[in-house]
Amino acid sequence: MLDQTALDTLFVKARTHKVWLDKPVTNGQLRDIYELMKWAPTSTNCMPARIAFIKSPEAKARLSACMDPGNAERVKQAPITAIIGMDMAFPRKLPQLFPHANAQAWFEGNDQKIEETAFRNSSLQGAYFIMAARAIGLDCGPMSGFDAEKVDAEFFVGTKVKANFICSIGYADHEQVKPRLPRLTFESCCAIVL
């Protein structure tokens, strides 16, 4: 089992951040995040997540224009904001990723199955993205609150990738975080079925 320091870093003391220190995130750190998150479990090892790391002021301005007003400034201020996308053409990679069966055929002509699989599994990968960023010492600010069609047109044009969610990463200003909000209890959320 992980020690309490690791559990605090990944879960207990980790927060959703909105205010960032002026401290850069390196391209090497972005690679480190991916090298950890790629181990996320996905059905048929489909790995549909695609990530666009938004770094330059110009790219931040383009993404900010796609965000709800409350999130636009957060994108501009964050060192990096990642668009966690989902590739609707993920089945074409299945011969490489799941070579012991013709898994690509399981999705042929079934757009609903493709969309459900891409959404579910890119969300799993996105959760691993957050945990990986925390594991290498970064803070995260995941968010909804954006126009997905605008994001897709701006950053995924000419592809089959669609935005799932947005996550800023960097070194947060921990003095600016609000008190933690309550969480539901085990009893209110869980059932042990015998």
C-alpha positions as CSV (number, residue, x, y, z in Angstrom):
1,M,0.0,0.0,0.0
2,L,1.1,3.6,-0.7
3,D,2.2,5.6,2.4
4,Q,0.0,8.5,3.7
5,T,2.1,11.1,1.9
6,A,1.4,9.5,-1.5
7,L,-2.3,9.1,-0.7
8,D,-2.5,12.7,0.4
9,T,-0.7,13.8,-2.8
10,L,-3.0,11.8,-5.1
11,F,-6.3,12.0,-3.3
12,V,-6.8,13.4,0.2
13,K,-5.1,16.8,0.0
14,A,-5.3,17.2,-3.8
15,R,-7.6,20.0,-4.9
16,T,-9.0,21.5,-8.1
17,H,-7.0,24.7,-8.6
18,K,-7.9,27.9,-10.5
19,V,-5.0,30.2,-9.6
20,W,-1.5,29.4,-10.8
21,L,2.1,30.5,-9.9
22,D,4.3,31.9,-12.7
23,K,6.4,28.7,-12.9
24,P,6.8,26.9,-16.1
25,V,5.9,23.3,-16.9
26,T,8.4,21.6,-19.2
27,N,7.7,19.5,-22.3
28,G,9.6,16.8,-20.5
29,Q,6.9,16.9,-17.7
30,L,4.2,16.6,-20.3
31,R,5.9,13.5,-21.6
32,D,6.2,12.2,-18.1
33,I,2.5,12.6,-17.6
34,Y,1.7,10.7,-20.7
35,E,4.1,7.9,-19.9
36,L,2.2,7.3,-16.7
37,M,-1.3,7.8,-17.9
38,K,-0.9,5.5,-20.9
39,W,-1.2,2.6,-18.4
40,A,-4.9,3.4,-17.7
41,P,-7.2,0.4,-18.3
42,T,-9.3,0.7,-21.4
43,S,-11.7,-1.8,-23.0
44,T,-9.9,-3.8,-25.7
45,N,-6.9,-1.7,-24.9
46,C,-8.5,0.9,-27.2
47,M,-6.7,4.0,-25.8
48,P,-9.0,6.6,-27.5
49,A,-7.7,9.7,-25.6
50,R,-5.8,12.3,-27.6
51,I,-4.3,15.3,-25.8
52,A,-3.6,18.8,-27.1
53,F,-1.4,20.7,-24.7
54,I,-2.1,24.4,-24.9
55,K,1.0,26.4,-24.1
56,S,1.6,29.6,-26.0
57,P,-0.2,32.8,-25.4
58,E,-1.7,32.6,-28.9
59,A,-3.0,29.1,-28.3
60,K,-4.3,30.1,-24.9
61,A,-6.3,33.0,-26.5
62,R,-7.8,30.6,-29.0
63,L,-8.9,28.2,-26.3
64,S,-10.1,30.9,-24.0
65,A,-12.5,32.0,-26.8
66,C,-14.1,28.6,-26.6
67,M,-14.5,28.6,-22.8
68,D,-17.4,29.8,-20.7
69,P,-16.6,33.3,-19.2
70,G,-15.7,31.9,-15.8
71,N,-13.1,29.5,-17.3
72,A,-11.6,31.8,-19.9
73,E,-9.2,33.6,-17.6
74,R,-8.2,30.3,-15.9
75,V,-7.0,29.0,-19.3
76,K,-5.1,32.3,-20.0
77,Q,-3.3,32.2,-16.6
78,A,-2.4,28.5,-16.4
79,P,1.0,27.4,-17.6
80,I,-0.5,24.6,-19.6
81,T,-4.1,23.6,-20.3
82,A,-4.7,20.1,-21.8
83,I,-7.7,19.3,-24.0
84,I,-8.5,15.7,-23.3
85,G,-10.0,14.5,-26.5
86,M,-11.5,11.3,-27.7
87,D,-10.6,9.8,-31.1
88,M,-13.8,8.5,-32.8
89,A,-11.5,6.7,-35.3
90,F,-9.8,4.7,-32.4
91,P,-10.8,1.3,-33.9
92,R,-8.2,1.8,-36.7
93,K,-5.5,1.3,-34.0
94,L,-7.0,-1.9,-32.6
95,P,-5.0,-4.2,-34.9
96,Q,-1.9,-2.7,-33.2
97,L,-3.3,-2.4,-29.7
98,F,-5.4,-5.6,-29.5
99,P,-3.7,-8.0,-32.0
100,H,-5.0,-11.3,-30.7
101,A,-8.6,-10.7,-32.1
102,N,-10.2,-8.7,-34.9
103,A,-11.5,-6.1,-32.5
104,Q,-11.8,-3.5,-35.2
105,A,-14.6,-5.5,-36.8
106,W,-16.6,-5.2,-33.5
107,F,-17.0,-1.5,-34.1
108,E,-17.6,-1.4,-37.9
109,G,-20.8,0.5,-38.7
110,N,-21.7,1.0,-35.1
111,D,-21.3,4.7,-34.4
112,Q,-23.1,4.6,-31.1
113,K,-20.8,1.9,-29.8
114,I,-17.8,3.9,-31.0
115,E,-19.0,7.0,-29.3
116,E,-19.8,5.3,-26.0
117,T,-16.5,3.5,-26.0
118,A,-14.5,6.6,-26.9
119,F,-16.2,8.7,-24.2
120,R,-16.1,6.1,-21.4
121,N,-12.5,5.1,-22.0
122,S,-11.1,8.6,-22.7
123,S,-12.7,9.7,-19.4
124,L,-10.8,6.8,-17.7
125,Q,-7.6,8.0,-19.4
126,G,-8.4,11.5,-18.4
127,A,-8.7,10.5,-14.7
128,Y,-5.3,8.8,-15.0
129,F,-4.0,12.0,-16.6
130,I,-4.9,13.9,-13.4
131,M,-3.4,11.3,-11.2
132,A,-0.2,11.2,-13.3
133,A,0.1,15.0,-13.2
134,R,-0.3,15.0,-9.4
135,A,2.2,12.1,-9.1
136,I,5.0,14.1,-10.8
137,G,4.3,17.1,-8.5
138,L,1.9,19.2,-10.5
139,D,-1.5,20.6,-9.6
140,C,-4.6,20.2,-11.7
141,G,-7.7,22.3,-12.6
142,P,-10.1,20.0,-14.5
143,M,-13.2,21.7,-15.9
144,S,-16.2,21.5,-18.1
145,G,-17.7,24.8,-19.2
146,F,-16.7,25.1,-22.8
147,D,-18.2,25.0,-26.3
148,A,-17.1,21.5,-27.5
149,E,-17.9,22.3,-31.2
150,K,-15.7,25.4,-31.1
151,V,-12.9,23.5,-29.4
152,D,-13.1,20.7,-32.0
153,A,-13.1,23.2,-34.9
154,E,-10.2,25.2,-33.4
155,F,-7.9,22.3,-32.3
156,F,-9.0,19.1,-33.9
157,V,-10.1,20.2,-37.4
158,G,-9.5,17.5,-40.1
159,T,-9.5,14.7,-37.5
160,K,-12.1,12.5,-35.8
161,V,-11.1,13.8,-32.4
162,K,-13.7,15.4,-30.2
163,A,-13.1,17.3,-26.9
164,N,-14.1,15.4,-23.7
165,F,-12.9,17.8,-21.0
166,I,-10.3,20.4,-20.2
167,C,-7.6,20.3,-17.5
168,S,-5.2,23.1,-16.6
169,I,-1.9,21.9,-15.0
170,G,1.0,23.7,-13.3
171,Y,2.0,24.8,-9.9
172,A,-1.0,26.2,-8.1
173,D,-1.1,29.1,-5.7
174,H,-2.2,27.1,-2.7
175,E,-2.9,30.3,-0.7
176,Q,-5.8,31.0,-3.1
177,V,-7.7,27.8,-2.8
178,K,-11.1,27.9,-1.1
179,P,-12.0,25.5,1.8
180,R,-12.7,22.0,0.7
181,L,-16.3,21.2,-0.1
182,P,-18.1,18.3,1.5
183,R,-18.1,14.8,0.1
184,L,-20.9,12.2,0.2
185,T,-20.4,9.3,2.7
186,F,-19.8,5.7,1.8
187,E,-23.3,4.9,3.1
188,S,-25.0,7.4,0.8
189,C,-23.3,6.2,-2.3
190,C,-22.5,2.6,-2.0
191,A,-24.3,-0.7,-1.7
192,I,-22.7,-4.0,-0.9
193,V,-24.7,-6.6,-2.8
194,L,-24.6,-10.1,-1.4
